[in-house]
């Protein structure tokens, strides 16, 4: 999956239609996205209720069917890793 495709999807979608999801042992975050904005020259900031994360052009982004540990149907779902290749969550558009 290319960063460009990810960027095209998030900038062409109304932020309130997207959801950020992170599940780790003992922690579950499922929050509505409130804004998506450019960050410096080659990044994106995704703000969600209670926080934010950054995605850079070199981050590993993979398209998947749905977030792990969540029963939902998605129009599109992205598994996002940070610049250190650590999983930082999913960004998805529910059906």
Secondary structure, DSSP 8 states (H G I E B T S, - for coil): --HHHHHHHHHSS-GGGEEEEEEETTEEEEEEEEEEEEETTTEEEEEETTEEEEEETTS-EEEESS-TT----EEEEEEEE-TTS-EEEEEEEE-
